[in-house]
Amino acid sequence: MNILGICSIGLDTISSVDHLPIADSFCTVLSTQKMQGGSGTNVMVQSQRVGGETAIITKIANDAVSKQILENLAKSHVDSRGVYQESGDYQGPHCLIYVDPQGEKTLVLDKPGELPPLTLEQMDLSLMDETDIVYLDVNPALTTPELAKMAKEKGKKVVLNIQDNMTTIHDRGLTDTALLQSLKYLDVFAPCQEGIKELSHADDVNDQIKFIRRYYKGLIILTLGTKGLVAVDERDHKYELPAYKVNSVDTTGAGDSFIGSFMVTYLVKGQSLQSALKFSTASAALTCLKFGAQSSPDFDTVQKFVADNPLNFDSVGAKVE
C-alpha cells in the first residue's frame, strides 16, 4: 500500500434543509438519505480513486451499520485488515449532517451507543511496516502523539489532518500540549483555520503560521474553506491559492477529498507542490457538486477539470511576513 490511515469511519445521515439549524428556531427537512462517510475513510477513498493504494485502521461495531461500512470499504478497494470490530451492544459510527441550499453544512455526531475509542492494543500496527505514508486525523485522539512518533521512527511520511475544532478534540481527551508536541514528527500538517484559530488564539493567517512554526518546521497547508488555502513549505515560502467558485450542492467531504488527492499527487507521485495543490483544490471543488462525502472524483475527471478551469496562485514563493 502507499497510504495507511489510522482514522475515523462512519455512516452519514444527510438531510437537506431549508436553512441550517439555529438556536431556538425551526428548520425544515426537505429530504434525507444515508451515505458512507467518516472523515478518514473519505480521505482513503479519494486517495484510492486518484491512484493510491490505501488501507485503514479503525473501529466498528457488529451491527447493520458496521456491516454496510465494511461492504463499502470492499467496494472502494480500501484494505480493511486493520478494521477492529468491537463486541457488545454498540452502534456503528454515525453522523447526522444538515445541508442548506447553498451546500453549507452542520455536522452532529451521534453519541448514543457510541463505541469506546480504538486503543493501541486493538490496532494491527504491523500494517505500518507495509506502507510509505501514515495518515492521522486525531481519531482516536489520545493515540495521535504516539502513533506519529512510531511512524516517524519507522521512516514513514507522516500526515496529520485536523478538520475538527479544538473543543471537539479536547472532548476526546487530547490536550493542546500533547497535540503540539506531536507536530515534530510530521511531514505534512494540514489543519483547518477554525482549529488553528482556537489553538493559536490568533485571527491573522500569518500569526497562525508563526505559531505553528514554534513547534513544527515542515510543510503546512492551512485550509480556509471558501477562501482557499495558504501553504508554507520547509523554506518558509508561502503559496496562496483561492478556492474554485462552484455551485455547491454539499460541501461535506471537500476537505477530505483535498488531502486524499494531495497525498497521492505530492507524496506518492512526486508532483511539484504547486501542481499538487491545484489538483487537490479541484478535487475538493468537484466533491461539492454532489451529495455525500464520498462523491469525490477520479483522476481523469480532476485532470480535465484543472485543464478546463485554470486556477492561479495569488502569491508564489513569498516569504512568510
C-alpha positions in Angstrom: 0.0 0.0 0.0 1.0 3.7 -0.3 -1.1 5.1 2.4 -2.3 3.7 5.8 -5.0 5.7 7.5 -5.4 5.4 11.3 -8.5 7.4 11.3 -12.3 7.8 11.5 -15.0 5.9 9.8 -18.8 6.1 9.8 -22.2 6.2 8.1 -23.7 9.6 7.4 -27.4 10.5 7.5 -27.6 13.6 5.3 -30.7 15.8 5.5 -31.3 18.6 3.0 -32.8 21.5 4.9 -34.3 24.9 4.1 -31.7 26.6 6.3 -29.1 25.4 8.9 -30.4 25.0 12.4 -30.0 28.0 14.7 -30.8 28.4 18.4 -34.4 28.4 19.5 -35.7 28.1 15.9 -37.1 25.6 13.4 -35.7 24.3 10.2 -37.4 22.1 7.7 -36.0 18.8 6.4 -36.6 18.5 2.6 -35.1 15.1 2.1 -32.9 12.5 3.8 -30.5 9.9 2.7 -27.9 7.6 4.2 -24.4 7.7 2.7 -21.0 6.4 3.5 -18.7 8.8 5.4 -16.3 9.2 8.3 -13.6 11.8 7.5 -10.6 9.5 7.5 -12.4 6.9 5.3 -13.4 9.7 2.9 -9.7 10.5 2.6 -8.7 6.9 1.9 -11.5 6.5 -0.7 -10.4 9.7 -2.5 -6.7 8.6 -2.4 -7.7 5.3 -3.9 -9.7 7.0 -6.7 -6.8 9.1 -7.9 -4.3 6.3 -8.0 -3.2 5.5 -4.4 -3.3 2.1 -2.7 -4.8 2.5 0.7 -5.6 0.6 4.0 -7.3 1.7 7.2 -7.0 1.0 10.9 -10.2 1.9 12.6 -13.1 0.6 14.8 -16.6 -0.5 14.0 -19.3 -2.4 15.9 -21.2 -5.6 14.9 -24.4 -4.0 13.9 -26.1 -3.4 10.5 -24.4 0.0 10.1 -21.0 -1.6 10.6 -21.8 -4.2 8.0 -22.6 -1.5 5.5 -19.3 0.2 6.3 -17.3 -2.9 5.7 -19.1 -3.5 2.4 -18.3 0.0 1.3 -14.6 -0.5 2.1 -14.5 -3.6 -0.1 -16.4 -1.8 -2.9 -13.9 1.1 -2.7 -10.9 -1.2 -2.7 -9.6 0.1 0.7 -7.7 -2.7 2.5 -9.8 -3.5 5.7 -7.4 -5.8 7.5 -7.0 -3.2 10.2 -10.7 -2.8 11.0 -11.3 -3.8 14.6 -14.9 -5.0 15.4 -15.9 -4.3 19.0 -18.2 -6.9 20.6 -21.1 -5.8 22.7 -24.2 -3.8 22.3 -22.8 -0.8 20.4 -23.9 1.2 17.4 -21.6 1.6 14.4 -20.1 5.1 14.0 -22.8 7.6 12.8 -23.0 11.3 11.9 -26.0 13.5 11.3 -25.4 16.1 8.6 -27.7 19.0 7.7 -27.1 20.7 4.3 -28.6 24.0 3.3 -29.5 25.1 -0.3 -26.0 26.7 -0.7 -24.3 23.4 0.2 -23.1 24.6 3.6 -23.4 22.1 6.4 -23.7 21.4 10.1 -22.4 18.0 11.5 -23.8 16.4 14.6 -22.0 13.3 16.0 -24.4 10.6 17.2 -23.4 9.8 20.8 -25.9 7.2 22.0 -24.4 3.7 21.9 -21.0 5.2 20.8 -18.1 2.9 20.6 -15.2 3.3 23.0 -12.1 4.7 21.3 -9.8 2.4 19.5 -6.7 1.6 21.6 -3.2 0.9 20.6 -3.6 -2.7 21.7 -6.5 -3.2 19.3 -4.6 -1.8 16.3 -2.9 -4.1 13.9 0.2 -1.9 13.8 2.1 -4.4 11.7 0.4 -2.8 8.8 2.6 0.3 9.3 5.5 -1.8 8.0 3.7 -2.3 4.7 3.2 1.4 3.9 5.1 4.5 2.9 2.7 7.1 4.4 0.8 7.1 7.7 -2.3 9.4 7.7 -3.8 10.6 11.0 -6.9 12.7 11.8 -7.0 12.8 15.6 -9.4 9.8 15.6 -8.7 8.2 18.1 -7.3 11.3 19.7 -5.3 10.1 22.6 -3.1 7.8 20.5 -2.2 10.5 18.0 1.2 11.6 19.5 2.4 8.0 20.0 1.3 6.9 16.5 3.0 9.9 14.9 6.2 9.2 16.8 6.1 5.5 16.0 5.5 6.1 12.3 8.4 8.6 12.1 10.8 6.2 13.8 9.9 3.6 11.2 10.9 6.1 8.5 7.3 6.8 7.2 6.0 10.0 5.9 3.5 11.3 8.5 0.5 13.4 7.6 -1.8 15.0 10.2 -5.1 16.5 9.0 -7.3 18.4 11.6 -10.7 19.3 10.4 -12.2 19.5 13.9 -12.5 22.4 16.2 -10.4 22.2 19.4 -13.4 21.9 21.6 -14.2 18.5 20.0 -10.6 17.4 20.2 -10.5 18.4 23.9 -13.7 16.4 24.5 -11.8 13.3 23.1 -9.1 13.8 25.8 -6.2 15.3 23.8 -4.6 18.4 25.3 -3.1 21.3 23.4 0.3 20.4 24.8 0.1 16.8 23.6 -1.1 17.8 20.2 1.7 20.4 19.7 4.4 18.0 20.9 3.3 15.6 18.2 3.9 18.1 15.4 7.7 17.5 15.4 7.1 14.0 13.9 5.1 15.2 10.9 5.9 15.7 7.2 2.6 17.4 6.4 0.4 19.3 8.8 -3.0 20.2 7.3 -5.3 21.9 9.8 -8.4 23.9 9.1 -8.3 27.5 10.1 -11.0 27.1 12.7 -9.0 24.7 14.7 -5.7 26.7 14.4 -7.5 29.9 15.4 -8.6 28.3 18.7 -5.2 26.7 19.2 -3.1 29.8 18.5 -5.6 32.4 19.7 -4.7 34.4 16.6 -7.0 35.7 13.9 -4.4 36.6 11.2 -3.2 33.8 8.9 0.5 34.9 9.2 0.2 34.9 13.0 -1.3 31.4 12.9 1.6 30.2 10.7 4.1 31.8 13.0 2.5 30.0 16.0 2.7 26.6 14.2 6.4 27.3 13.3 7.2 27.4 17.0 6.6 23.6 17.1 6.9 22.4 13.6 9.3 23.1 10.6 7.7 21.0 7.8 5.0 21.6 5.2 1.9 23.5 6.4 -1.3 23.5 4.5 -3.8 25.8 6.2 -7.3 25.4 4.6 -9.5 28.4 4.6 -12.8 27.0 3.4 -14.3 29.0 0.6 -11.3 31.4 0.7 -9.0 28.6 -0.5 -5.7 27.8 1.3 -2.3 29.0 2.3 0.6 26.6 2.1 4.1 27.2 3.6 7.0 24.9 2.6 10.0 23.9 4.6 11.9 27.0 3.4 9.0 29.3 4.6 7.9 30.1 1.1 4.2 30.9 1.1 1.7 29.8 -1.6 -1.8 31.3 -1.6 -4.5 29.5 -3.8 -8.1 30.6 -4.0 -10.9 28.0 -4.0 -12.9 27.3 -7.2 -16.2 29.1 -7.4 -18.7 26.3 -7.9 -22.4 25.9 -7.3 -22.1 23.7 -4.3 -24.7 21.1 -3.6 -23.0 19.7 -0.5 -19.6 20.7 0.9 -19.4 17.6 3.1 -16.1 15.8 2.4 -14.5 18.6 0.4 -11.5 18.9 2.8 -11.2 15.1 2.9 -11.1 15.0 -0.9 -8.4 17.7 -0.9 -6.0 15.9 1.5 -6.6 12.5 -0.1 -5.7 13.8 -3.5 -2.8 15.8 -2.2 -1.1 12.8 -0.5 -1.2 10.8 -3.8 -0.1 13.6 -6.1 2.6 15.1 -3.9 3.9 12.3 -1.7 3.2 9.2 -3.9 3.6 10.6 -7.5 6.1 13.3 -6.7 4.3 16.2 -8.4 5.5 19.7 -7.6 3.9 21.4 -4.6 2.1 23.9 -6.8 0.7 21.2 -9.2 -0.4 19.0 -6.3 -2.2 21.9 -4.6 -4.1 22.8 -7.8 -5.1 19.2 -8.4 -6.3 18.8 -4.8 -8.2 22.0 -4.8 -10.0 20.8 -7.9 -10.8 17.5 -6.2 -12.4 19.4 -3.3 -14.5 21.6 -5.7 -15.8 18.6 -7.7 -16.8 16.8 -4.4 -19.1 19.8 -3.6 -21.1 19.2 -6.8 -22.9 16.1 -5.5 -24.4 14.9 -2.2 -22.3 12.8 0.1 -18.8 12.9 1.4 -17.6 10.2 -0.9 -18.9 11.7 -4.1 -15.3 12.5 -4.9 -13.9 12.4 -8.4 -11.4 10.0 -10.2 -8.0 11.1 -11.5 -9.1 11.7 -15.1 -12.1 13.8 -14.1 -9.9 16.1 -11.9 -7.2 16.4 -14.6 -9.8 17.5 -17.2 -11.3 20.0 -14.7 -7.9 21.5 -14.0 -7.1 21.8 -17.7 -10.5 23.4 -18.4 -10.5 25.7 -15.4 -7.1 27.3 -14.8 -6.6 28.5 -11.2 -3.7 30.8 -10.4 -1.8 31.4 -7.2 -2.1 34.8 -5.7 1.3 34.6 -4.1 4.0 32.2 -5.0 7.3 31.8 -3.1 6.9 34.9 -1.0 8.4 34.6 2.4 6.1 34.5 5.4 6.0 38.0 6.8 
